Amino acid sequence: MDVWESKVTRIARVLLFAVVFSARVQAQETSRWTFDGTIHNNSLAISPDERTAVVSYSERPDVIVYDLESKKARGVLNGFVTPRNILFEPTGRFFYISDSSLGLVEKVDASSLKTLENIAAGAGAFGTTISKDGLTLYVNNEAASTVTVYDLPSGRPVAVIPGFAQPRQGVRLSPDGSVLYVTNFLGDKIVMVDVATRKINGEIKGFNKIRAISITRDGKTLFAGNSGTNSVAVVDIPSRAIIKQIPVGHDPYGAALSPDERFVYSGNLADNSLSAIALPSLKVVGTVTGFNEPRQAIVDRSEQAQWPEQVRSHAIAVRQRLAESEEPAQRRDDGRMVKRVGRRAEGDPGRRRPDVPPRGEPHCRRVAAHVVRRLPNDCGRGCARRRG
């Protein structure tokens, strides 16, 4: 009996070890590897004709493309790890998606949603901006603390500009294209780069947890979200000085300037609100509540004449956090992490067919940014549009 019990015990231990080992291996295989996953951000881009929105959340491996006229998802682009920034080129024919873990910027055809090119940018590739002629791309690298300049016709880097302090998503060109403004997460400052010489020629300091920035058409005024002081900073660019701090909601991420330059909008993450600042008075004239962790806003041109009286029906796209994914990420043959959602294009293990909408929850609850351009009121609990 003792011998038999001993054998049973040994077999049980072996089986237990096998189960535990298998579970650990499976967990390792399905765990989500990232290069800089502790940094969380969302991205939203609207095409120049305001018919298409592309949205991402850095904790998801997919990027969702919306048709704004039908208010439906056109498709889902898979195969990303930490998508960081989305940017349309001036004609709207293509858009670019940076991924800091994959170390690339992916060029996508806006019509077919097919990848046309992968531009090597190095691990840490983050914020992007493009010249008005669509020929030059600037890419922040938060890991290397550099900005790389790319010639887009050739897809090759032409310069690497050092001297930054963890530049993330914030990067803008002046309206005349002569100055590049780069926000620095470390040091809370904006570094100015002469585009012609590709050298740093100045700094603007005094921010507190600087977030998004926007610049007026005359190139004289810059607005910056200050989440550390719950304010939007107003910068006089010629003097390189902050001239006013406008109190807004708690933890502001946005500083979106409307196309007619009558308002600046701040998405306030911590108190789920959106503040509207009138120009040139620089006073908050309205606050919209009922959002779910709003970040930055994008304002379209179609309904400006009605503002701010009908602020609740503004054509605003607000970035929002995404609910936890129901399905674990899987690893592709090439090592990239990809969420297997729906049917895939034939012969392509990592790219989902663009005509197949995401399954599961309503589309407005499955993306990192919710487009609030006349969305129906019953689009789900996660929608950004205020009810009531």
Secondary structure, DSSP 8 states (H G I E B T S, - for coil): -HHHHHHHHHHHHHHHHHHHHHHHHHHHHHS---SSTTS--EEEEE-TTS-EEEEEETTSS-EEEEETTTTEEEEEE---SSEEEEEE-TTSSEEEEEETTTTEEEEEETTT--EEEEEE--TTEEEEEE-TTS-EEEEEETTTTEEEEEETTTTEEEEEE---S-EEEEEEE-TTSSEEEEEETTTTEEEEEETTTTEEEEEE---SSEEEEEE-TTS-EEEEEETTTTEEEEEETTTTEEEEEEE-SSSB---EE-TTSSEEEEEETTTTEEEEEETTTTEEEEEEE--SS---EEE-STTGGGTTTTGGG--EEEE------SS--EE-TTS-EE---S-B-TT-SS-B-TTS---SS-GGGSSSEEEESS--TTS-TT-SS---
